[in-house]
Amino acid sequence: MFMIEGDNTKALITLSQVVLALVPLLALVFTIIYFYNQYEFTVLLAVQPISRRSILMSHWLAVSTALLAAFMIGVGLPVLAWAPGAVGAALLLSGTALTAVFCGLGIWIAVVQRDRARAVGIGLVTWVLMVLVYDSMLLWLMFAFSDRPIEPLIVPLAALNPIDLSRMLIMLKIDLAALLGYTGAVYHRFFGSVGGMLMAALILLLWVALSTWRSVAVFRKKDL
């Protein structure tokens, strides 16, 4: 993309769309399949004097580290070579956060569901809801209530979807929020400041913490 596009910013925009769509999908599906492939080994570890929390967190750490390494090699090296800067850093940080978040969600889904096919199906439905359905519902909401002050509602809605939150952070760094009109102005006013960026990072960390915490809570009580 960087070699085809003459402008590195355009290449980053295209690359960000690919990252925001594929990184969550691959993290979800790969994590679910990995958990079921390691299920017999997990049962073997569970009968040893090892806490279930340590077992599950080691699985999450292993798969997330592998996916992060692949992401940094496939995306990080080209970005650092062609577009080192604030936009490239935002893209890499967003991809890293999405990898950790959806690895946690994948572990959670795999722990709850016993059937592999059903777990993969739930993961795909979750991805579709967050990538396509959520944006459509948010767009309908903004058009339906465009004549009312909905700023207090839009910002919390962004926190409910880590993909949408990462997309907005990248677009704000590329200065494309102006193309979104009123909504872009609302996001820019909240997330454009240093405090807003820190709040977005804390929300993404909260996504990681909640997904892994729920996975551990279910796995401790699960009858293997």
C-alpha positions as a LaTeX table, in Angstrom:
\begin{tabular}{lrrr}
\hline
Residue & $x$ (\AA) & $y$ (\AA) & $z$ (\AA) \\
\hline
Met1 & 0.00 & 0.00 & 0.00 \\
Phe2 & 2.79 & 2.41 & 0.84 \\
Met3 & 4.56 & 1.61 & $-2.45$ \\
Ile4 & 1.36 & 1.99 & $-4.50$ \\
Glu5 & 0.11 & 5.19 & $-2.88$ \\
Gly6 & 2.15 & 8.32 & $-3.40$ \\
Asp7 & 0.75 & 9.84 & $-0.21$ \\
Asn8 & 1.55 & 7.98 & 2.99 \\
Thr9 & $-1.56$ & 9.41 & 4.66 \\
Lys10 & $-3.83$ & 7.75 & 2.09 \\
Ala11 & $-1.98$ & 4.48 & 2.59 \\
Leu12 & $-2.47$ & 4.78 & 6.35 \\
Ile13 & $-6.21$ & 5.38 & 5.88 \\
Thr14 & $-6.53$ & 2.26 & 3.74 \\
Leu15 & $-4.36$ & 0.25 & 6.10 \\
Ser16 & $-6.34$ & 1.40 & 9.13 \\
Gln17 & $-9.59$ & 0.12 & 7.59 \\
Val18 & $-7.97$ & $-3.25$ & 6.95 \\
Val19 & $-6.55$ & $-3.41$ & 10.48 \\
Leu20 & $-9.81$ & $-2.39$ & 12.16 \\
Ala21 & $-11.71$ & $-5.09$ & 10.26 \\
Leu22 & $-9.28$ & $-8.02$ & 10.17 \\
Val23 & $-7.41$ & $-7.77$ & 13.48 \\
Pro24 & $-10.54$ & $-8.33$ & 15.64 \\
Leu25 & $-11.75$ & $-11.13$ & 13.34 \\
Leu26 & $-8.44$ & $-13.00$ & 13.37 \\
Ala27 & $-7.98$ & $-12.50$ & 17.11 \\
Leu28 & $-11.45$ & $-13.86$ & 17.88 \\
Val29 & $-11.37$ & $-16.89$ & 15.59 \\
Phe30 & $-7.74$ & $-17.82$ & 16.24 \\
Thr31 & $-8.16$ & $-17.57$ & 20.03 \\
Ile32 & $-11.28$ & $-19.73$ & 20.04 \\
Ile33 & $-9.69$ & $-22.40$ & 17.84 \\
Tyr34 & $-6.49$ & $-22.30$ & 19.89 \\
Phe35 & $-8.40$ & $-22.87$ & 23.14 \\
Tyr36 & $-10.22$ & $-25.92$ & 21.79 \\
Asn37 & $-7.04$ & $-27.36$ & 20.27 \\
Gln38 & $-5.36$ & $-27.07$ & 23.69 \\
Tyr39 & $-8.37$ & $-28.34$ & 25.63 \\
Glu40 & $-6.92$ & $-31.75$ & 26.54 \\
Phe41 & $-3.70$ & $-30.12$ & 27.68 \\
Thr42 & $-5.75$ & $-27.63$ & 29.69 \\
Val43 & $-7.58$ & $-30.48$ & 31.44 \\
Leu44 & $-4.22$ & $-32.08$ & 32.22 \\
Leu45 & $-2.98$ & $-28.85$ & 33.75 \\
Ala46 & $-6.19$ & $-28.43$ & 35.75 \\
Val47 & $-5.55$ & $-31.64$ & 37.73 \\
Gln48 & $-2.09$ & $-30.41$ & 38.68 \\
Pro49 & $-1.46$ & $-28.11$ & 41.68 \\
Ile50 & $-1.81$ & $-25.05$ & 39.44 \\
Ser51 & $-4.50$ & $-22.42$ & 39.88 \\
Arg52 & $-7.04$ & $-22.20$ & 37.11 \\
Arg53 & $-6.46$ & $-18.48$ & 36.92 \\
Ser54 & $-2.80$ & $-19.09$ & 36.06 \\
Ile55 & $-3.76$ & $-21.68$ & 33.44 \\
Leu56 & $-6.23$ & $-19.43$ & 31.66 \\
Met57 & $-4.08$ & $-16.31$ & 31.85 \\
Ser58 & $-1.15$ & $-18.24$ & 30.42 \\
His59 & $-3.33$ & $-19.27$ & 27.46 \\
Trp60 & $-4.43$ & $-15.67$ & 26.93 \\
Leu61 & $-0.87$ & $-14.40$ & 27.21 \\
Ala62 & 0.45 & $-17.01$ & 24.78 \\
Val63 & $-2.09$ & $-16.39$ & 22.02 \\
Ser64 & $-2.11$ & $-12.60$ & 22.41 \\
Thr65 & 1.70 & $-12.46$ & 22.33 \\
Ala66 & 1.81 & $-14.54$ & 19.15 \\
Leu67 & $-0.83$ & $-12.39$ & 17.44 \\
Leu68 & 0.86 & $-9.17$ & 18.59 \\
Ala69 & 4.18 & $-10.38$ & 17.18 \\
Ala70 & 2.51 & $-11.18$ & 13.85 \\
Phe71 & 0.79 & $-7.77$ & 13.84 \\
Met72 & 4.01 & $-5.91$ & 14.57 \\
Ile73 & 5.89 & $-7.76$ & 11.85 \\
Gly74 & 3.15 & $-7.46$ & 9.23 \\
Val75 & 1.95 & $-3.93$ & 10.01 \\
Gly76 & 4.40 & $-2.40$ & 12.45 \\
Leu77 & 7.54 & $-2.71$ & 10.33 \\
Pro78 & 6.00 & $-1.09$ & 7.19 \\
Val79 & 4.45 & 1.70 & 9.26 \\
Leu80 & 7.73 & 2.42 & 11.03 \\
Ala81 & 9.57 & 2.38 & 7.71 \\
Trp82 & 7.20 & 4.57 & 5.66 \\
Ala83 & 5.08 & 6.56 & 8.12 \\
Pro84 & 6.75 & 7.00 & 11.52 \\
Gly85 & 4.74 & 9.59 & 13.37 \\
Ala86 & 1.64 & 10.24 & 15.44 \\
Val87 & $-0.75$ & 8.64 & 12.94 \\
Gly88 & 1.35 & 5.50 & 12.61 \\
Ala89 & 1.70 & 5.27 & 16.38 \\
Ala90 & $-2.07$ & 5.62 & 16.81 \\
Leu91 & $-2.62$ & 2.83 & 14.27 \\
Leu92 & $-0.17$ & 0.50 & 15.99 \\
Leu93 & $-1.53$ & 1.23 & 19.46 \\
Ser94 & $-5.10$ & 0.69 & 18.25 \\
Gly95 & $-4.17$ & $-2.62$ & 16.61 \\
Thr96 & $-2.37$ & $-3.73$ & 19.77 \\
Ala97 & $-5.35$ & $-2.83$ & 21.95 \\
Leu98 & $-7.83$ & $-4.56$ & 19.63 \\
Thr99 & $-5.69$ & $-7.70$ & 19.62 \\
Ala100 & $-5.67$ & $-7.85$ & 23.42 \\
Val101 & $-9.40$ & $-7.05$ & 23.68 \\
Phe102 & $-10.59$ & $-9.64$ & 21.18 \\
Cys103 & $-8.22$ & $-12.30$ & 22.48 \\
Gly104 & $-9.92$ & $-11.79$ & 25.83 \\
Leu105 & $-13.37$ & $-11.97$ & 24.24 \\
Gly106 & $-12.36$ & $-15.10$ & 22.33 \\
Ile107 & $-11.18$ & $-16.82$ & 25.52 \\
Trp108 & $-14.43$ & $-15.83$ & 27.23 \\
Ile109 & $-16.57$ & $-17.27$ & 24.44 \\
Ala110 & $-14.52$ & $-20.48$ & 24.32 \\
Val111 & $-14.75$ & $-20.97$ & 28.09 \\
Val112 & $-18.51$ & $-20.48$ & 28.16 \\
Gln113 & $-19.29$ & $-22.70$ & 25.16 \\
Arg114 & $-18.43$ & $-26.40$ & 25.02 \\
Asp115 & $-19.08$ & $-26.83$ & 21.31 \\
Arg116 & $-16.34$ & $-25.54$ & 18.99 \\
Ala117 & $-18.63$ & $-24.76$ & 16.05 \\
Arg118 & $-21.06$ & $-22.84$ & 18.22 \\
Ala119 & $-18.22$ & $-20.86$ & 19.80 \\
Val120 & $-16.81$ & $-19.92$ & 16.39 \\
Gly121 & $-20.29$ & $-18.90$ & 15.26 \\
Ile122 & $-20.77$ & $-16.69$ & 18.31 \\
Gly123 & $-17.37$ & $-15.13$ & 17.64 \\
Leu124 & $-18.30$ & $-14.35$ & 14.03 \\
Val125 & $-21.65$ & $-12.89$ & 15.10 \\
Thr126 & $-19.88$ & $-10.74$ & 17.69 \\
Trp127 & $-17.50$ & $-9.46$ & 15.01 \\
Val128 & $-20.34$ & $-8.64$ & 12.61 \\
Leu129 & $-22.28$ & $-6.83$ & 15.33 \\
Met130 & $-19.29$ & $-4.67$ & 16.29 \\
Val131 & $-18.03$ & $-3.96$ & 12.76 \\
Leu132 & $-21.26$ & $-3.51$ & 10.78 \\
Val133 & $-24.44$ & $-3.51$ & 12.87 \\
Tyr134 & $-23.18$ & $-1.17$ & 15.58 \\
Asp135 & $-22.16$ & 1.54 & 13.12 \\
Ser136 & $-25.49$ & 1.24 & 11.30 \\
Met137 & $-27.45$ & 1.62 & 14.52 \\
Leu138 & $-25.32$ & 4.56 & 15.63 \\
Leu139 & $-25.80$ & 6.25 & 12.25 \\
Trp140 & $-29.57$ & 5.76 & 12.47 \\
Leu141 & $-29.55$ & 7.18 & 16.00 \\
Met142 & $-27.65$ & 10.28 & 14.92 \\
Phe143 & $-30.02$ & 10.92 & 12.01 \\
Ala144 & $-33.12$ & 10.26 & 14.09 \\
Phe145 & $-32.08$ & 12.69 & 16.84 \\
Ser146 & $-30.05$ & 15.16 & 14.79 \\
Asp147 & $-32.21$ & 18.05 & 16.02 \\
Arg148 & $-31.52$ & 17.29 & 19.68 \\
Pro149 & $-28.40$ & 17.60 & 21.87 \\
Ile150 & $-27.08$ & 14.04 & 21.88 \\
Glu151 & $-23.48$ & 14.73 & 22.90 \\
Pro152 & $-23.92$ & 13.06 & 26.32 \\
Leu153 & $-25.15$ & 9.93 & 24.54 \\
Ile154 & $-22.70$ & 9.65 & 21.63 \\
Val155 & $-19.51$ & 9.59 & 23.66 \\
Pro156 & $-20.60$ & 6.72 & 25.99 \\
Leu157 & $-21.81$ & 4.79 & 22.94 \\
Ala158 & $-18.30$ & 4.96 & 21.49 \\
Ala159 & $-16.99$ & 3.23 & 24.60 \\
Leu160 & $-19.33$ & 0.28 & 24.02 \\
Asn161 & $-17.46$ & $-0.69$ & 20.85 \\
Pro162 & $-13.64$ & $-0.91$ & 20.95 \\
Ile163 & $-13.46$ & $-1.03$ & 17.15 \\
Asp164 & $-15.38$ & 2.20 & 16.76 \\
Leu165 & $-13.36$ & 3.83 & 19.52 \\
Ser166 & $-10.08$ & 2.86 & 17.83 \\
Arg167 & $-11.38$ & 4.10 & 14.48 \\
Met168 & $-12.22$ & 7.50 & 15.91 \\
Leu169 & $-8.81$ & 7.85 & 17.56 \\
Ile170 & $-7.05$ & 7.12 & 14.26 \\
Met171 & $-9.29$ & 9.50 & 12.30 \\
Leu172 & $-8.69$ & 12.27 & 14.80 \\
Lys173 & $-4.95$ & 11.86 & 14.35 \\
Ile174 & $-5.36$ & 12.05 & 10.56 \\
Asp175 & $-7.61$ & 15.12 & 11.00 \\
Leu176 & $-10.53$ & 13.50 & 9.22 \\
Ala177 & $-13.03$ & 14.32 & 11.97 \\
Ala178 & $-14.11$ & 17.38 & 10.01 \\
Leu179 & $-15.52$ & 15.08 & 7.32 \\
Leu180 & $-17.92$ & 13.63 & 9.88 \\
Gly181 & $-19.59$ & 16.97 & 10.48 \\
Tyr182 & $-21.42$ & 17.38 & 13.78 \\
Thr183 & $-20.47$ & 13.93 & 15.06 \\
Gly184 & $-16.81$ & 14.48 & 14.23 \\
Ala185 & $-16.88$ & 17.76 & 16.12 \\
Val186 & $-18.32$ & 16.03 & 19.18 \\
Tyr187 & $-15.69$ & 13.31 & 19.11 \\
His188 & $-12.92$ & 15.81 & 18.45 \\
Arg189 & $-13.97$ & 17.94 & 21.39 \\
Phe190 & $-13.92$ & 14.96 & 23.73 \\
Phe191 & $-11.14$ & 12.72 & 22.39 \\
Gly192 & $-8.99$ & 15.41 & 20.80 \\
Ser193 & $-7.48$ & 16.51 & 24.09 \\
Val194 & $-4.84$ & 14.69 & 26.11 \\
Gly195 & $-7.43$ & 13.81 & 28.72 \\
Gly196 & $-9.69$ & 12.36 & 26.05 \\
Met197 & $-6.87$ & 10.22 & 24.66 \\
Leu198 & $-6.08$ & 8.93 & 28.15 \\
Met199 & $-9.75$ & 8.21 & 28.73 \\
Ala200 & $-9.91$ & 6.23 & 25.48 \\
Ala201 & $-6.82$ & 4.24 & 26.46 \\
Leu202 & $-8.35$ & 3.51 & 29.88 \\
Ile203 & $-11.59$ & 2.34 & 28.23 \\
Leu204 & $-9.67$ & $-0.07$ & 25.99 \\
Leu205 & $-7.75$ & $-1.37$ & 29.02 \\
Leu206 & $-11.08$ & $-1.79$ & 30.80 \\
Trp207 & $-12.31$ & $-3.92$ & 27.89 \\
Val208 & $-9.25$ & $-6.15$ & 28.28 \\
Ala209 & $-9.64$ & $-6.38$ & 32.06 \\
Leu210 & $-13.37$ & $-7.16$ & 31.98 \\
Ser211 & $-13.11$ & $-9.84$ & 29.27 \\
Thr212 & $-10.22$ & $-11.64$ & 31.00 \\
Trp213 & $-11.83$ & $-11.29$ & 34.43 \\
Arg214 & $-15.08$ & $-12.82$ & 33.24 \\
Ser215 & $-13.17$ & $-15.62$ & 31.51 \\
Val216 & $-11.32$ & $-16.48$ & 34.71 \\
Ala217 & $-14.53$ & $-16.30$ & 36.76 \\
Val218 & $-16.30$ & $-18.76$ & 34.43 \\
Phe219 & $-13.28$ & $-21.05$ & 34.07 \\
Arg220 & $-12.88$ & $-21.41$ & 37.85 \\
Lys221 & $-16.40$ & $-22.86$ & 38.13 \\
Lys222 & $-16.38$ & $-24.79$ & 34.84 \\
Asp223 & $-16.69$ & $-28.57$ & 34.98 \\
Leu224 & $-13.94$ & $-29.73$ & 32.68 \\
\hline
\end{tabular}
